[in-house]
Amino acid sequence: MAAPFRMSIPRSSPGGGRSRPVAGRGGGVPGLASGKIRPLPPAGAPLGAPAEDAALLARFEAAKAELGVKDLALLVCPALLLPRETVSDGVLRHELIHTRRRDLWYKLLLLLSRSLHWFNPLVHWMAAAASRDLERSCDEAAVAGRDAAFRAAYGAAMLDAVEEGIEARAP
């Protein structure tokens, strides 16, 4: 039987298998990271604590229901690490669309092809282009059918993520 989809790192869900977002320690999702690099904790140690914010949990469950996301994990339990700051509905929708489409498996296929063909620059280009297309497709689906205010808020969140990424790379 497939493991339930949840949004936490711990291997067992405190809610009896219910999906729950996790409040991370400042990042884990590109663009939501604080810009600081932290070492990974020891194997088996959780990267964050299950979110306790009732409003966030309600928004998460509403987005799951709206997008038709069910428990999709096959061999792994995917998790979404969220920063302690407020997370927009657009970000939740974007990540749930990745889950619904099972993009994690496509990313694994791209990683394996890069690993096997490490010497071929065309494979690296193809994998980068495919990864970019996956992200753009999720961005388009996240704002599809939404009003201008939602699109503006989502665009602002994307620009903030780019700005944080630039700051993280600055010497």
C-alpha positions as CSV (number, residue, x, y, z in Angstrom):
1,M,0.0,0.0,0.0
2,A,1.3,3.5,-0.8
3,A,2.4,5.7,1.9
4,P,0.1,8.7,2.5
5,F,1.1,12.1,1.0
6,R,2.0,14.4,3.8
7,M,3.9,17.6,4.1
8,S,6.3,16.8,6.9
9,I,9.7,15.1,7.1
10,P,9.2,12.7,10.1
11,R,8.6,9.2,8.9
12,S,5.4,8.8,11.0
13,S,2.7,11.4,10.9
14,P,1.4,12.5,14.4
15,G,-2.1,12.9,12.9
16,G,-2.5,9.2,12.2
17,G,-1.5,9.5,8.6
18,R,-3.2,12.8,7.9
19,S,-1.4,15.1,5.5
20,R,0.2,18.0,7.4
21,P,2.5,20.8,6.2
22,V,5.7,21.2,8.1
23,A,7.2,24.5,9.3
24,G,10.9,24.3,8.3
25,R,13.9,25.9,9.8
26,G,14.1,28.6,7.1
27,G,14.0,26.8,3.9
28,G,14.3,23.6,1.9
29,V,12.1,24.8,-0.9
30,P,14.2,26.8,-3.5
31,G,13.1,30.4,-3.3
32,L,11.7,30.0,0.2
33,A,15.1,29.5,1.7
34,S,16.6,32.1,4.0
35,G,19.8,32.2,1.9
36,K,21.8,30.4,4.6
37,I,23.4,27.0,4.0
38,R,22.9,24.6,6.8
39,P,24.2,21.0,7.1
40,L,21.7,18.3,7.0
41,P,20.8,16.7,10.3
42,P,21.7,13.1,11.0
43,A,19.8,10.4,9.1
44,G,16.3,9.9,10.4
45,A,16.2,13.2,12.2
46,P,13.3,15.4,11.2
47,L,14.2,18.6,9.2
48,G,11.2,20.5,10.8
49,A,8.3,20.2,13.1
50,P,4.8,19.5,11.9
51,A,2.9,22.8,11.4
52,E,0.5,23.6,14.1
53,D,-1.0,26.8,12.5
54,A,-4.7,26.0,12.1
55,A,-5.1,28.5,9.3
56,L,-2.2,27.1,7.3
57,L,-3.5,23.5,7.7
58,A,-7.0,24.6,6.6
59,R,-5.5,26.4,3.5
60,F,-3.4,23.3,2.8
61,E,-6.4,21.0,3.0
62,A,-8.6,23.3,0.9
63,A,-5.9,23.5,-1.8
64,K,-5.5,19.7,-1.8
65,A,-9.3,19.3,-2.2
66,E,-9.5,22.0,-5.0
67,L,-6.7,20.4,-7.0
68,G,-7.8,16.9,-6.4
69,V,-4.5,15.8,-4.7
70,K,-4.7,12.5,-3.0
71,D,-2.2,10.3,-1.3
72,L,0.2,9.9,-4.2
73,A,3.4,8.7,-2.7
74,L,4.5,5.2,-3.9
75,L,7.7,4.4,-2.3
76,V,8.6,7.6,-0.5
77,C,6.8,10.1,1.6
78,P,7.3,13.5,0.0
79,A,7.5,16.5,2.2
80,L,7.3,20.2,1.8
81,L,9.5,22.3,4.0
82,L,8.0,25.7,4.6
83,P,9.7,28.7,6.2
84,R,8.3,30.1,9.4
85,E,7.0,33.1,7.5
86,T,3.6,33.2,5.9
87,V,3.2,31.1,2.8
88,S,1.0,32.3,0.0
89,D,-1.8,30.1,-1.5
90,G,0.1,30.2,-4.8
91,V,3.1,28.5,-3.3
92,L,0.9,25.8,-1.8
93,R,-0.9,25.3,-5.1
94,H,2.4,25.2,-7.0
95,E,3.9,22.5,-4.8
96,L,0.7,20.5,-4.7
97,I,0.6,20.5,-8.5
98,H,4.1,19.1,-8.5
99,T,2.8,16.3,-6.3
100,R,-0.3,15.6,-8.3
101,R,1.8,15.4,-11.5
102,R,4.4,13.2,-9.8
103,D,7.2,15.5,-10.9
104,L,9.5,14.0,-8.3
105,W,9.8,10.9,-10.5
106,Y,10.5,13.0,-13.6
107,K,13.2,14.8,-11.7
108,L,14.7,11.5,-10.6
109,L,14.7,10.3,-14.3
110,L,16.5,13.6,-15.2
111,L,19.1,13.1,-12.5
112,L,19.7,9.5,-13.5
113,S,20.1,10.5,-17.2
114,R,22.6,13.2,-16.2
115,S,24.5,10.7,-14.0
116,L,24.7,8.1,-16.8
117,H,25.6,10.6,-19.5
118,W,27.8,12.9,-17.4
119,F,30.1,13.4,-20.3
120,N,27.5,14.6,-22.8
121,P,26.7,18.3,-22.6
122,L,23.5,17.9,-24.6
123,V,22.1,15.7,-21.8
124,H,22.8,18.4,-19.2
125,W,21.2,21.0,-21.4
126,M,18.1,18.7,-22.0
127,A,17.8,18.0,-18.3
128,A,18.0,21.7,-17.4
129,A,15.4,22.6,-20.1
130,A,13.1,19.8,-18.9
131,S,13.4,21.0,-15.3
132,R,12.7,24.6,-16.3
133,D,9.6,23.4,-18.3
134,L,8.3,21.5,-15.3
135,E,8.5,24.6,-13.1
136,R,6.9,26.8,-15.7
137,S,4.1,24.4,-16.3
138,C,3.4,24.3,-12.5
139,D,3.5,28.1,-12.4
140,E,1.0,28.3,-15.2
141,A,-1.3,25.8,-13.6
142,A,-1.1,27.5,-10.2
143,V,-2.5,30.8,-11.6
144,A,-4.9,29.3,-14.2
145,G,-8.4,30.6,-13.7
146,R,-7.4,32.9,-10.9
147,D,-8.0,36.6,-10.6
148,A,-5.5,39.4,-11.2
149,A,-4.9,40.0,-7.5
150,F,-3.9,36.3,-7.0
151,R,-1.6,36.5,-10.1
152,A,0.0,39.6,-8.8
153,A,0.6,38.1,-5.4
154,Y,2.0,35.0,-7.0
155,G,4.3,37.0,-9.3
156,A,5.5,39.0,-6.2
157,A,6.3,35.8,-4.4
158,M,8.3,34.6,-7.4
159,L,10.2,37.8,-7.6
160,D,11.0,37.6,-3.9
161,A,12.3,34.1,-4.4
162,V,14.6,35.2,-7.2
163,E,15.8,38.1,-5.1
164,E,16.6,35.7,-2.2
165,G,18.4,33.4,-4.6
166,I,20.6,36.2,-5.9
167,E,21.4,37.4,-2.4
168,A,22.3,33.9,-1.4
169,R,24.8,33.6,-4.2
170,A,26.4,37.0,-3.7
171,P,29.9,36.9,-2.2
